[in-house]
Structure formats: structure tokens, C-alpha cells
Amino acid sequence: MPVGRASTLLVLPCVVASCGIAGAQDSAPTTGAIATTADATAPTMMLASVTLNGRLLPGDYLLARHAGTFLVRVKDLAAWRMRPPTSTAMMIDGDAFVALSGLGGVAAAFDEPNQALLLTVSPEAFEATSVAPASTVAAPSDNMLAAFLNYDISAEYAGKARLGAFVEAGLSDDWGVVSNSMLLGNGTVYGRATRLDSYYLRDDPINLTRLVIGDGVTDARDWTRQIRFGGVRFGTEFALQPSLLTFPTPSLAGSAAVPSNVELLVNGTQRFQTDVGQGPFSINQVPLVTGAGQVTLVIRDPLGVERRVTSSYYVSSHLLRAGLASWSMEAGAERRGYGLRSFGYDNPFLAGTYRRGLTDR
């Protein structure tokens, strides 16, 4: 395989302004047809350094010169995160090569004294990347047997002394929590003691579910109201993972000609920061504040040059993002005279709710 140095400065006819760019959805590797060189006009092979958008890539790369143009290996294009070629590939010594002049959004020149290939590639010619803030599900730590007592005491005198107290006591371990609360003292309705809530509760932070046996409240949506009842409730509890985004958020997109740092500001406060490679990128599941606000995307290249893109947004926590489901099942009897009577249950019922996000729109 003859290896030599190029003897001329060659500027390929493909320029960024005139070459077609494949759409972001064309991500499947395609090399088109493959031709094999076995004639007398075999390509000239050479080793050269490659500079991509002003950044010197590590190592040397095998290039081919054939019919007045330069060819690079398809696997090198993949390593540079450039979109796969749609033009015909040429097989040379078992490697697939493609002509740079057939790539869209690429301008190339060869620096003969430094044996270097200089590439200027538009951001749209790179593979798109998608990043999102980390949203890990925290596993519960090992529990130990514990007991707790909460109390709130009040006293007043208006011709007669009145003393009252709210008391809550409970016990917890790996199996869950048992709790009971009541009102005590002559300040209560009956002058002695009134039971409030008695229940057994078990949470599953991994599956985001909660089981309650005893006194509780029903799961209520915007079109209905919650009621106190005694019975069983089992359903979704998103509060077990506070970092989980349950509502749809806008996806922010941008592009960078060289590897850059991206900073996300929400209402002037930094909420997320990451590094992205060259090419188009998008940030999904942005941690935004519910309601209306402004989001600013700051793109900063290695030289410190930055671009800022600001736009307005509106998100609602009442919606569910696509694919996320929320459900609840309750069975029992409605609680009557809560805070006035220790036991008062009536109107048996069975209820259930189910919600699922179909699209983020």
C-alpha cells in the first residue's frame, strides 16, 4: 500500500452554505453502495493529522486520494460523531472509504507542509445528542425500630381554666409505621379524650406506592373533593421521590460547532449545567418552576465565547408527562364527626382513580 505526502493544496468544492444537511431524524448508519477498486488507478494512501473546526484531533488518520479528491474511512467519521454518509463507499484494503466532497455541510482543505487535513463542518452535519438532568430513584436506607411522640399543649383562662393537648404516638420499622393521634383535656368537646386518626402505613419508594390501613383521606382530583374515611387506600405516591418530575416540561434545543459547555438558567437562577459535543443537542426534562417564567440557554465554547438564547415558558403540575401513570384505590366508610367523635363511620363506598399522560402536549 503506497504511502506518500500530498503535493498540492486542495480545497474541496463542498462548502457549508451550499451542501445539503441530513435531517436530525436520519440517525441510522448508512453507507450506500460499496465499490471495490481493482483497476490501475488505485488511490494514493497517506497518514495525516486532522483538524476539525479548529480543534486538532488526537493521533493520525489514514486518508486516500483518488480522482482529485480526498477520502476518509467511514469508521473515522463515526468516531468524529459526523452523520453517516449517503454516498457510495469505496472499499480499499478491507476498509470502507467515502469522498469528503460527497458529504453535506463539510468544507475541507489539505495543508501540505504540515501534512494535515483541515475540516470545517457545520453543526447540522454532526449526530444530535440529547441530555437530561439526573433523575435517580433513591433506595430507602436500612431502618431500625423507632418510636415517636408529638404533642402540642394549650391552656387558657376565661373565668374557667381550660387545658387541652394534641398527642400523636407511633412505632416504625422495616414493616412500616403504626400511628395514633387524639385530643386530650377539658378543652375537648367531651371534656376527656377524642380519637383522631389511627392507621398503619407502608411506603415503597422504588415503585412509588403507599398503602394505608385505617383512617385516611381519599385521593382527589381537581373536579372532586377529598373525604375522610376508615378503610384501605393503596395507590401512587410521587412525594416519595421529590426529585421526580411528573409533569411535562419543554425540551430546549441548540447547536455547537465545537464541544462546548451548556448552562441552563431558569428565571436567572442556574438549574443545570453540562458539556455537549459538537453538533445539535437537546435538553429534556428541564427542572423548571411551575407556572410562567423565562429560561435562558448559555452556550460557551472552549475560548470563552458564549451565546445566550432566552425564551418564555409555562408548565402546569396538574398534568402528567407522557407514559407516566397515577392511580389510587379506596374502600371503606366515610368518617363522620371528625374531631368531635372518636368513632363515627357511615356510607360504605368503593372508589378508584386512574390517570395517564398520553402526550407531552
Secondary structure, DSSP 8 states (H G I E B T S, - for coil): --B----S--B-S--TTTS----TT--S-----EEE--SSS--EEEEEEEEETTEE-SS-EEEEEETTEEEEEHHHHHHTTB----S-EEEETTEEEEEGGGSTTEEEEEETTTTEEEEEE-GGGB--EEE--------------EEEEEEEEEEEESSSEEEEEEEEEEEEETTEEEEEEEEEETTSTTSSEEEEEEEEEEEETTTTEEEEEEEEE----TTS---EEEEEEEEE-GGGSTT---S----EEEEESS-EEEEEEETTEEEEEEEE-SEEEEE-S----SEEEEEEEEEE-TTS-EEEEEEEEEE-TTS--TT-EEEEEEEEEEE-SBTTBS--EEEEEEEEEEEE-----
